[in-house]
Amino acid sequence: MANIENATALISIFGKWPSFHDAEVLRAVLDRSGPEGPSVETMIHVFEMTSEIDSKSGLYAVKNRMLVTLRFTEISLQQIQGFNEPECFVLA
C-alpha cells in the first residue's frame, strides 16, 4: 500500500483495501503522452457486498458504493479483452 497514493482514503471507508472482485470498470483511458510514460486511468464502481437481502430487489444488499479512480503508470499493455463485457474486462 505504500506505493498507492491516497490508499488510506479507501481503507478508511472499507476498513481494509477493497478486493475489487465484483467491481465494474466503467472507464479506462490509455495515455502514451504523459511525463511518466504510458499510463492507464480507470474509473471503477466499487462496493462492499453484505449477507443481508434487500427487501425491494430480493438481491444481496451492498454498502459503501462509490466510484474510484485508479491511475497506473509506466505500463506495458499487450492486449485488451472483453471491452464491453463488464464481467470479463481485462488489461494484460
Phi, psi and omega in degrees: 000343183298331181271000182255111179296136177063021177301327182297334178296314178290319180298323180292332179278314186268347183084354179192173175289125182295153182280337184063014184302310181260009182292153179245126175283116181266332183207141173222125181245120177265131182225118179262358189256000186288158180294340179265012183089192182300143179216162172230129175247125183242145170249122188235131174275110183242147182203170180246123177285147174240173177267000180278148178261129177289125184294332181279315186265337184078006179259166176298136179283148177239159176221168179057042176292134176196161173263129181242134176254124177242136178238122180254130182246165179053051184259164173221108182263136175259327181198160173235130181236149172062039188307314181255029178241094187308329185278354183214030178288123185226128168258122182232000000 
